Amino acid sequence: MKKRLAAVAAACAMLMLTVTPAQAITYGRRDGNRHPNVGALVAEYVEPGQKDLLCSGTLISKRDFVTASHCTVFLPSVGVDPDEVWITFDPTFDENSPLIPATYHTNPRYGHDSADLADVAVVVTDRPVSGRTPARLPRLHLLDRLAADNGLHGQDFTAVGYGVQERQVGGGRPSFPDAMERFFAVSEFRALTKTWLRLSQNPATGEGGTCYGDSGGPNFIGAGADETDIVVAVTVTGDAVCRATNTDYRLDTPSARSFLGRFVELP
């Protein structure tokens, strides 16, 4: 796990990315088959012949999988061509997990505008994914309309993803156990900007959220009986110890939709 995260960190530093990949669910629960349309992007980016989880993401059509551009942008620098990745929807990833060959598409606008990092990517599978209902994308300015009606105050969101769990302390240096398993957690609305959805994930108030393996994973609006299948944002970053804020790139903005519209029909 340390070697895998070190490879990601080194690549990100080399490319001077302006966000820190967020990579796992904290203070959540095992997902099982609760979110069968949430999967993981897999690539041989640590060692040749060794397939490792890179980031999380969501099926949004029979062949299109949305994730974050900071997950894909460094892959060419480590020798991974666009058509040398896979998608898995296995709730627990291991060497026997079914893999679907795919091709990644980094947003060409990623990192060129500090006001809008355009941190969304699409991975297209070689064949249609069967047996899984794709999630829905939000309508234009959905979150803005909810905010105008005071509909975001106290609103819960459900984050889903693979990777390390909450920080463990005691018996040595703090560590983040690597579960390689799909988890989900619930966070509460904190703030909204033109680009970002910020969610509170304070465990002291009973919330969970994301940490190091969840980048690119979905944030569905609602939780529990009120959870929807609408991916309003993808996980991008957060605080270093994964106990305060989950910061997510909105998918209801004109910028995000201009890229996504190249691959799927938009609502």
N, C-alpha and C positions, 0 to 999 in steps of 0.2 A: 504493500500500500504506500509506504514512504517513497519507494522508487517511482511509483506511478505518479504521485502528486508532485515529486521533485521534477519529473519530466515536464509536466504541465507548467509548473512555476518557471522553469528555465526558459521554456518557449515563450511564455507570456512576457518575461522580462526582456528577452531578445527583441521582441516586437514592440516593446514599450506600450503595452496595453494600458488603458486608463481605468480598468476595473479589475477587481480581484474575483476570480471564478468562485462562485458559491456552489458547494457540491454535496450537500446531504440533508436529510430531514432530521430535525431535532425535536425531542419531546413529543414524538408522534407514535403511530401504531403501524404494525405490519399491514401492508395493503392487501396481500393475497390477490383475489380477482376483483377487488372493488373498482379499480381503474384499469381495465384491460387494454385501453387505448394509449396508456402511458408506457413508454419504453425507454431504452437506452441506446446511445450511439456508441459503437464499438469500433476500435481501430488498433492496428499494430504500431503504436507510436512509442512504446518503451523499448521493445526488442523485436527484431524480425521474427515472425512466426508466433508471437505471443499476443493474443487478442485480449485487450483490456477495455473496461468501461471508460468512456471519456466524459460524457454528459448525458443528461436526461432530455426527454422531449415527448411530443404528443402527436399521434396520428390525426391529421385534419382532413384527409381524404383517403381513398383506398390506396394511394401510393405516396402521399406527401406527409412528411413528418417535420414538425416545426421544432426548432431548438434555438440556441444562441450563436451568433456569429463569432464570439470570442472562443467558442468551442472548436470551430473549424478553421479559423484564419491562420493558425500556426501549423496546421498539418503539412502543408507543402514544405515547410522548413525542416521537417523531420522525415521527409521522403515519402509522405503518404499522399498519393494522387487522389483526385476527387472520386474516382470509382473504386477506391480501395477501402471502403468502410462497410459496416453492417449495422442493422438494427435488430435488437432483440426485445421481445415483450415478455420474456420469462420473468416471473415475480422474483426469482432468486437466480442471479447470474453465476454460472460456473462454466467449466470447459465443455460441458455437454449441452449448454443452452442452445436452442434453435436460433439460427442467424439468417437474416434476410439480406442479401447483397443490395447495396445502394450507392448513390452518388450524392456528394454534398455540394451545396451551392451557398457560398458565403455572400452576404449582402455587399455589393460593390461600394456602398456608401459607408460601410462600417469604419468607424474611427476617423472620418474626415470632417466631422462637425462636432465640436465639444458640447454644443447645446442639444444634439441628438446623435447619440453614438450609433444608431441604426443597428442595434445589437440583436438581430433576428436572422436566422438562417433556415434554409429548407433542405431536407435530405429526401431524395426521391428514390423509392425502392424499385428494384428491377422488375418486380411483378406486383400485382395488386395484393394487398393484405386481406386475407379472408377471415371471417369469424370475429371481427372486431368492428364496432361501430365508431366511426371517426368522431372526435369532439368538434364542437362548433367554434367558429371565430366570432368575435363581437362585432356589432354594427358600429359604424363610424361614430366617434365621440360618445360611446355608451357611458363611460365613466364620467365624462363631463356633464352629461344629462342627469345622471344620478346625483352628482355633487350639487348641481343647481337646485335639485329638489330635496336636498339634505338627506338623500338616500344612502350616503356612504357612512354617515355617523353610526358607529357600532357595527358596521357590516363585517361579517366574517368571510374569509377566503380559505380555500383548501389548496395547499401546496402538495405536490407529489413528486417523488424522485428516488434515485438510487444513491448509495454512497456511504460515507462515514456517518456515525451517530454523534450525539452530543458529547462534549468534552468530558473525559473521565479524569478525576484527580485522586491522588493517594497512591502510595507505593512507588513513587518516582515522578518523573516529569509528566505533566498533563498530556493526554493523548486523545485522538479521535478514532475510535474503533471503526474498522472498515467492514460493513456488513454485506455489501454487494447485493442488497435486497431492496425491493420497492417498498417504501413507507409513505404515509401521508400524515399531515399535521394541519392544524387550524390556526390561522393568524387573524388579527383584527386590524381593520383599516386605521392607518396613521396619518398619511398625507398623500396628496396628489399634485403632480406637476404636469407640464405639457408632455413630458417624456416618460416620467417614472410613476409607478405605484409603490408607495412605501407602506409596509405592514409591520405591526408590532408583533414580536415573537418572544415576549418576556415570560419565562416559565413561572415566575413568581405570581403571575396573574392567570396561570393555567393555559397559556398559549404555547404553541410550538412554531416551528418554521423551518428554514433552510440553513445549510452550512456547507462545508467542503465536500461534490458529486451530483448536486441538484441543478447546476447551471443548465439553462435551456428548458428545465422542467416547467410544467404548467402551474398557474394559479387560477383555479376555478372560482368563479364568484359563488358565494354561498357555502354552507357547511351542514353536515348532517342531513336531516330531512329536507332542508332548503338548498342543498347543493345543486348547482346546475352543471351542464356539460359545456359551458362557455369558457374558453381559455382567454381571459382578459389580459394576461401578461405572462411573460416568461421570466424565470428567475435569472438574475444577473450577478448580484453581489450582496454584501451585508457586512456586519461588524465581524472583527477577527475571531471573537470567541463565540459567535453564533448565539447570542442571548438577547439581542436588542431589536435589530431591524432586518427585514427581508426587503431588498430593493429590486424591483421588477420592471422590465421594459414593456411598456404598454403596446398592445396589438390593435387598439381601436383608433390610432392616430393616422392621419393621411400618409405620413412617412412610412409607417409599418405596413399599411395596406397597399401602398404603391409597390412594395417588394413582394408581398404575399400574393397580390393579384396576378403576378406572372405565372403562378403555379396553380392556384385554386380560384374557384368562383367565390366572390366575396358577398356576404349578406348585406 
